[in-house]
Amino acid sequence: MKFLALLLIVASFAAAAAVEPAPPMAPQVQPVVEASVRVAVTETRAVETPPAVRKSPAPEPWLLLLAGLTFAGWIAHRRLSYL
């Protein structure tokens, strides 16, 4: 019984080895079906929108001078208060 099973396995391997491989097939080209494409075009006017960010006004020179003198006075007050 084991002999028959072994003989069957060997015969199947021998049959598989005896079969020549098939030559590679060329890729098949399928026909292209062209479909019509519809595009809707509407004309629109270009509307200029104002910029979203406005230019900030420049600070006044006298205000910058007053802020600088105030800051210098505050620093002097802090340093002189420890004496």
C-alpha atoms as an extended CHARMM CRD file, in Angstrom:
* protein
*
        83  EXT
         1         1  MET       CA              0.0000000000        0.0000000000        0.0000000000  PROA      1               0.0000000000
         2         2  LYS       CA              2.8070000000        2.4030000000        0.8840000000  PROA      2               0.0000000000
         3         3  PHE       CA              4.5700000000        1.3590000000       -2.2800000000  PROA      3               0.0000000000
         4         4  LEU       CA              1.5800000000        2.3880000000       -4.4120000000  PROA      4               0.0000000000
         5         5  ALA       CA              1.2990000000        5.7750000000       -2.6890000000  PROA      5               0.0000000000
         6         6  LEU       CA              5.0130000000        6.4120000000       -3.1870000000  PROA      6               0.0000000000
         7         7  LEU       CA              4.7560000000        5.3450000000       -6.8320000000  PROA      7               0.0000000000
         8         8  LEU       CA              1.8200000000        7.7230000000       -7.3720000000  PROA      8               0.0000000000
         9         9  ILE       CA              3.7320000000       10.6640000000       -5.8460000000  PROA      9               0.0000000000
        10        10  VAL       CA              6.8210000000        9.9590000000       -7.9410000000  PROA      10              0.0000000000
        11        11  ALA       CA              4.7220000000        9.6230000000      -11.0870000000  PROA      11              0.0000000000
        12        12  SER       CA              2.9720000000       12.9550000000      -10.4560000000  PROA      12              0.0000000000
        13        13  PHE       CA              6.3210000000       14.7440000000       -9.9620000000  PROA      13              0.0000000000
        14        14  ALA       CA              7.7120000000       13.1230000000      -13.1250000000  PROA      14              0.0000000000
        15        15  ALA       CA              4.6330000000       14.1780000000      -15.1040000000  PROA      15              0.0000000000
        16        16  ALA       CA              4.8880000000       17.7270000000      -13.8380000000  PROA      16              0.0000000000
        17        17  ALA       CA              8.5770000000       17.9060000000      -14.7740000000  PROA      17              0.0000000000
        18        18  ALA       CA              7.9330000000       16.5210000000      -18.2660000000  PROA      18              0.0000000000
        19        19  VAL       CA              5.4770000000       19.2720000000      -19.1920000000  PROA      19              0.0000000000
        20        20  GLU       CA              7.1830000000       22.0780000000      -21.0410000000  PROA      20              0.0000000000
        21        21  PRO       CA              6.4220000000       25.5530000000      -19.8190000000  PROA      21              0.0000000000
        22        22  ALA       CA              4.1320000000       27.5310000000      -22.0400000000  PROA      22              0.0000000000
        23        23  PRO       CA              5.7410000000       30.3620000000      -24.0130000000  PROA      23              0.0000000000
        24        24  PRO       CA              5.0610000000       33.7890000000      -22.5610000000  PROA      24              0.0000000000
        25        25  MET       CA              1.9680000000       35.3370000000      -23.9880000000  PROA      25              0.0000000000
        26        26  ALA       CA              2.0600000000       38.7700000000      -25.5380000000  PROA      26              0.0000000000
        27        27  PRO       CA             -0.0160000000       41.3180000000      -23.6460000000  PROA      27              0.0000000000
        28        28  GLN       CA             -3.3970000000       41.7180000000      -25.1980000000  PROA      28              0.0000000000
        29        29  VAL       CA             -4.3210000000       45.2310000000      -26.2120000000  PROA      29              0.0000000000
        30        30  GLN       CA             -7.9060000000       46.0960000000      -25.5730000000  PROA      30              0.0000000000
        31        31  PRO       CA             -9.6040000000       48.6020000000      -27.8300000000  PROA      31              0.0000000000
        32        32  VAL       CA            -10.0610000000       52.0530000000      -26.3780000000  PROA      32              0.0000000000
        33        33  VAL       CA            -13.5610000000       53.3940000000      -26.4080000000  PROA      33              0.0000000000
        34        34  GLU       CA            -13.5100000000       57.1620000000      -26.6200000000  PROA      34              0.0000000000
        35        35  ALA       CA            -16.2520000000       58.8290000000      -24.6550000000  PROA      35              0.0000000000
        36        36  SER       CA            -17.3570000000       62.3510000000      -25.3290000000  PROA      36              0.0000000000
        37        37  VAL       CA            -16.6460000000       64.8140000000      -22.5520000000  PROA      37              0.0000000000
        38        38  ARG       CA            -18.9140000000       67.7550000000      -21.9500000000  PROA      38              0.0000000000
        39        39  VAL       CA            -17.5660000000       70.8330000000      -20.2190000000  PROA      39              0.0000000000
        40        40  ALA       CA            -19.7220000000       73.7240000000      -19.1220000000  PROA      40              0.0000000000
        41        41  VAL       CA            -17.9750000000       77.0890000000      -19.2730000000  PROA      41              0.0000000000
        42        42  THR       CA            -19.4450000000       80.2350000000      -17.8480000000  PROA      42              0.0000000000
        43        43  GLU       CA            -17.8230000000       83.6220000000      -18.1860000000  PROA      43              0.0000000000
        44        44  THR       CA            -17.4260000000       85.5900000000      -15.0040000000  PROA      44              0.0000000000
        45        45  ARG       CA            -16.1470000000       89.0710000000      -14.4510000000  PROA      45              0.0000000000
        46        46  ALA       CA            -13.0130000000       89.5130000000      -12.4550000000  PROA      46              0.0000000000
        47        47  VAL       CA            -13.9880000000       91.5210000000       -9.3930000000  PROA      47              0.0000000000
        48        48  GLU       CA            -11.1720000000       93.2260000000       -7.5610000000  PROA      48              0.0000000000
        49        49  THR       CA            -11.5560000000       92.8900000000       -3.8340000000  PROA      49              0.0000000000
        50        50  PRO       CA             -9.8050000000       95.2510000000       -1.4760000000  PROA      50              0.0000000000
        51        51  PRO       CA             -6.9700000000       93.7520000000        0.5680000000  PROA      51              0.0000000000
        52        52  ALA       CA             -8.0560000000       92.2420000000        3.8580000000  PROA      52              0.0000000000
        53        53  VAL       CA             -5.1740000000       93.8190000000        5.8060000000  PROA      53              0.0000000000
        54        54  ARG       CA             -4.9190000000       97.5580000000        6.1010000000  PROA      54              0.0000000000
        55        55  LYS       CA             -1.6930000000       99.4630000000        6.5100000000  PROA      55              0.0000000000
        56        56  SER       CA             -1.2480000000      100.5390000000       10.1160000000  PROA      56              0.0000000000
        57        57  PRO       CA             -0.4580000000      104.2020000000       10.7130000000  PROA      57              0.0000000000
        58        58  ALA       CA              3.0680000000      105.1010000000       11.8270000000  PROA      58              0.0000000000
        59        59  PRO       CA              3.4520000000      106.2410000000       15.4430000000  PROA      59              0.0000000000
        60        60  GLU       CA              4.0450000000      109.9100000000       16.0710000000  PROA      60              0.0000000000
        61        61  PRO       CA              7.6580000000      110.8780000000       16.8630000000  PROA      61              0.0000000000
        62        62  TRP       CA              6.7310000000      112.9710000000       19.9210000000  PROA      62              0.0000000000
        63        63  LEU       CA              4.8160000000      110.0110000000       21.3590000000  PROA      63              0.0000000000
        64        64  LEU       CA              7.8760000000      107.7480000000       20.9890000000  PROA      64              0.0000000000
        65        65  LEU       CA             10.0520000000      110.3810000000       22.7100000000  PROA      65              0.0000000000
        66        66  LEU       CA              7.5540000000      110.6700000000       25.5930000000  PROA      66              0.0000000000
        67        67  ALA       CA              7.4040000000      106.8760000000       25.9990000000  PROA      67              0.0000000000
        68        68  GLY       CA             11.2300000000      106.6430000000       26.0430000000  PROA      68              0.0000000000
        69        69  LEU       CA             11.5570000000      109.3810000000       28.6640000000  PROA      69              0.0000000000
        70        70  THR       CA              8.8560000000      107.7470000000       30.7890000000  PROA      70              0.0000000000
        71        71  PHE       CA             10.6570000000      104.4150000000       30.6410000000  PROA      71              0.0000000000
        72        72  ALA       CA             14.0020000000      106.0140000000       31.5380000000  PROA      72              0.0000000000
        73        73  GLY       CA             12.3600000000      107.8230000000       34.4750000000  PROA      73              0.0000000000
        74        74  TRP       CA             10.8050000000      104.6100000000       35.7410000000  PROA      74              0.0000000000
        75        75  ILE       CA             14.1740000000      102.7950000000       35.6090000000  PROA      75              0.0000000000
        76        76  ALA       CA             15.8580000000      105.7160000000       37.4300000000  PROA      76              0.0000000000
        77        77  HSD       CA             13.1310000000      105.6880000000       40.0880000000  PROA      77              0.0000000000
        78        78  ARG       CA             13.6070000000      101.9410000000       40.6780000000  PROA      78              0.0000000000
        79        79  ARG       CA             17.3670000000      102.2660000000       41.0390000000  PROA      79              0.0000000000
        80        80  LEU       CA             17.2050000000      105.3250000000       43.3100000000  PROA      80              0.0000000000
        81        81  SER       CA             14.5330000000      103.8400000000       45.5720000000  PROA      81              0.0000000000
        82        82  TYR       CA             17.0140000000      101.2420000000       46.9410000000  PROA      82              0.0000000000
        83        83  LEU       CA             19.3230000000      103.9310000000       48.3570000000  PROA      83              0.0000000000
